[in-house]
Amino acid sequence: MPVLALLDGTIADSTHPLIRVDDLGLMRGDGIFETVLVVDGKPRELGPHFDRLVRSAAMLDMPEPSRADFDRATKAVLDNWTGGAEIALKWVYTRGIEGGDGTPTGFALGLEISETVKRQRASGIAAVTLDRGFDNEAAVRAPWLLLGAKTLSYAVNMAALREAARRGAEEVIFTTSDDFVLEGPTSTLVAVSGKTLRTPPATIGILPGTTQAALFRAAEREGWSVKTEPLRVSELAEADGLFFTSSVRKITRLHTLNGTQLPDSTAIHTELDRLYNSEYS
């Protein structure tokens, strides 16, 4: 059963109505969110996740969220969780009700990790590349597009996943119209060549990855080269391994891209898993 906590620390019944029908998060997707992985009661990358929530709020001209409020709600969720060892802890923060006084709506929700995600972590996934419809300079040229903000407006992301399913795949690598790599609908892409990890920069209009950052810290500590730099679509086929990283996905390998089987990266996956988990051991 999901565990729902309000920002004052009150536990609410997740099976009963909570959001008003005129809340702008519901009506227009006008709000932001974060998903934090919790393992054995310990949240991972809590600070970076909150920093990203604050950054998204600023991009949407929303009031800055209170760390104390979200810490209180997080503690309430964790104190009342009776499910599995891993939790997807979701923070939601909307602009509030239409025509209201501007007070945001906020809450924390603890959810089980789906069996599908757990299976894909172990077995890998097939992905397709899809054009996101803008070039690699759009984020700078048109900041009102909110590229790089983690908003509740995920209709395009979900449509992309449905298109992937129609093509016989489970995931998507978004690309720019001028053939640069962006990210997945819910994940950050990491390409591995030898002992070098590469990921696209947030400046091209993607979300800076918290799990990717943790992986890069651990890899660099053990002598790997890590690079945050533009990545061409043509370079994907040249990599020794392609991986999606996110709080829920952790490190998930891609075994197929656009219907073509990729080189076996199982051994690389094992090593990246070890590096990532070393951050929390």
TADA-V255002 format. One record per run of one state. SS is the DSSP state (a for helix, b for strand, c for the rest). FROM is the first residue (numbers start at 1). LEN is the number of residues. Records with the same first field share a line. If there is no record, write none. Layout:
SS=FROM-LEN, FROM-LEN
This chain:
c=1-2, 7-4, 13-10, 29-2, 40-2, 44-2, 60-7, 81-5, 95-2, 98-7, 113-2, 124-1, 132-6, 142-1, 146-5, 152-3, 167-4, 176-4, 182-6, 194-2, 200-2, 205-5, 222-3, 229-3, 239-2, 247-3, 258-2, 262-4, 279-3
b=3-4, 11-2, 23-1, 31-9, 42-2, 86-9, 97-1, 105-8, 125-7, 151-1, 171-5, 180-2, 188-6, 196-4, 225-4, 232-1, 241-6, 250-8, 260-2
a=24-5, 46-14, 67-14, 115-9, 138-4, 143-3, 155-12, 202-3, 210-12, 233-6, 266-13
